[in-house]
Amino acid sequence: MAICSIGRLYQLIRKALDDELEKSGLSRTGFFLLTTLALTSTGRARLSTLGRFLMLHPTSVKLTVDQLEADGLVSRSRHPRDRRATLVLVTPSGRDLAGRVNLALESPDGPLGEFAGLYRPLFESLQPMRLAAGDLEV
């Protein structure tokens, strides 16, 4: 029952997210990448770190960053101490767009407004299972 409930909830959230993202012209992967960067303390991360966080193949991360960079939502730079690494930095417009989408999703009259107040308990109940399965701690 729990697996079916999680699957159904995923479908409902994915539909609401896709409908909202269509309005902003963002892909789901682009939104997750922008939101991940916006939640870091510095607003930047290595390409490889983004791949691990988002559970994406390096090529998918690179292609998504290419698209977001072309739209002015992220920028790239060399890592200051590791010549092999590339850093991705969310731009102010990227941070703003991710914030607007998140606010629209969570607003009382938004597509996920009925979930207000339930996000923290949901996160806290799912985190032990994710960690037991080897997921990253956030």
N, C-alpha and C positions, 0 to 999 in steps of 0.2 A: 504494500500500500504506500509506503514512504517513497519508493522509487517512482511509482506512478504519479504521486502527488508532486514530487520534484520535477518530473518530466512535464507535467501539465502546467505547473507554474512557470517553467522555463519557456514553454510555448507562448503563454500569455505575455510574459515580459518581453520576449523577443518580438512579438507582433507590435506591442506598444512602442518599443524602442525603434523598430524599423520604420513605423509610421512617422515618428518624430524626426528620425534622421533623414528621411526623405525630404522633409521641409527644409533642412539645413544643407542638404547636398553632401552629407558625410556618409561614408560607409560605416558599417558596424565596427570593423577592424580599426578604421581611422579614429572613430570615437573612443574606443577602448585605449588606443595608443595615446591620444591627446589627454584623456582623463588620467591615465597612468602617469604621464609626465607631469601633469598639473598637481598631482598628489605627492610628488617627490618634494623634498625640502628645497632642492636647487632648481627644479623644473627641467632637469636633464637626466639622461641615462645613456649608457652604451647601447648600441644596436643589439648586442648579444644579451644584455640584461632584459631589454624589452621582449626579445624572443622568448626568454624563459618565463617572464611574468605573464605574457599573453599566450604562451604555449603555441607559438607559431614557428614555422620553418624560417630560417634566416632570409631566404629569398622573399617570402611573404612580407616580412618586416621591412626589408629594403624597398620593395615595391610600394608599400603603404607610405613609408617615409618619403619616397620620391614624389608621390601624389600630394601629400600634405605640404611638402616643401614647395612644390610648384604653386600651391594655393596660398603660400605665405603663412602657414599655420605652425610650421616647425623650421628650424635651421640645423645645419650640421657643422661640426668642427672636429678637428683632430683632438684626441685625448692629449692633455699636456705631458703626461708621463709615459704613455704607451702608444708608440707610433702605429701599432697595428689596429688600435681601437678607434672607432668613430663615435662621437657623442651626438645625441639628438637633443635639441633644446626646444621647448615649446615657446612660441612667440606670444606676445601679449594678445594678438588677435586669435591665436589658437587656444590660449587659456580662456579668453572671453567666450569663444564659441562653445567649448566644452562645458563651461559654466552655464551658459544659456540653455543648452540642451538638457543638462542635468536638472536645472530649475524647472524647465517646462515639463519634464517627465514627472517630477515630484510635487508640482504645485497641486493644491487641493482640487482644481478643476482639470488637471492634466491627466494623461492616460494611466498613470500609476498613483494618482492622488489617494485612492482608497487604501493604499499600503502605508500611508503616513504613520509613523510611530512603530511600524513593524520591521523596519530595516535592521536596526541594531539587534533585536532578539533573533531575527533570522540569521544574521551574520554569526552571532555568538553560538547558535545551535549547530550551524554547519561547519564552523571552523575546526572543531576536533576531528570530524570525519575527513575533511580535506587534508589536514596534517597527518592523520593516520595513513592516508593513501599516498603520502610523500609530496604533497603540494607545498608551495612556498608559504611561509608565514608572512602575513601582512598586518 
